[in-house]
Amino acid sequence: MNKKITIIGVPLDLGADRRGVDMGPAAIRYAGVVERLTGMGFEIKDAGDIQVNRPHAFTETENHKYLDEVVDANNLLAEAVSREMADGRFPLVLGGDHAIALGTVAGVTSHVPNLGVIWFDAHGDLNTGETSPSGNIHGMPLAASLGYGHQRLVQIGGRTPKLKPENVVIIGARDLDAGERELIKRIGMKVYTMHEIDKLGMARVMEEAIAHVSMNTDGVHLSLDLDGLDPHDAPGVGTPVIGGISYREGHLAMEMLADADVLVSAEFVEVNPILDQQNMTARVAVALMSSAFGDKLL
């Protein structure tokens, strides 16, 4: 694994239209991410936070809330991620809401065009303006990265589509909108819902998922939404859904990713300190990161 990691914070809450998640990068830093990874032998560079413009009034464009601000922030993020990868570094992006995946994926695919993606999430994030019940862009980044949705989201980073459906796996889904279910079936995307995790076990799910996203790709991106975990283990998220991945299952998944040594980039998103308990969710995020980067008991 690349021993040079650059941390990039994105204090964006406009994609979720719920305050608090913009403080996620600060909460994760406070939980000791730099110290934890440095102690594991990684060379850490903290590049600070992407600038996010905050509107003075609510804006909505064709069922896309705060479209201008979300696009601007993600274009800056795409440039930052691309710059760090060009310098031979591993981008570790801290959210912020899941809309930031638009910029992360854009930046990574400028260097790894044939990218595999593991998307840990309770939700599909496969809505478009036509299917979204809320207009919240944090429910749209995977669709846009696949080339579906508003052209300003699809065109972030200047390349579309950025991902192929056969190179993406969603893990932990348990709350999908009707339009998302239709798109999944239409494009044949691989999804492991909580039903499959319960039935097969996380070890088999990860074996299959890693094999799937590694086949015919040049690297794998991890996009981990903390609401993929059960709210009992990660309470500080904006859209909790009961019955999720357990703390131990999450660690097993990250440990297996580390063993596979396929990751070229990662993002951890949707930590909302306002909704958290004593920074518990940020501490869980840091613990999962350490497992994804190869931390072991023995």
Beta strands, then each sheet from edge to edge (+ up, - down):
strand 1: 4-10
strand 2: 43-49
strand 3: 90-95
strand 4: 116-120
strand 5: 168-173
strand 6: 190-193
strand 7: 220-225
strand 8: 263-269
sheet 1: 2+ 1+ 3+ 8+ 7+ 4+ 5+ 6+
end
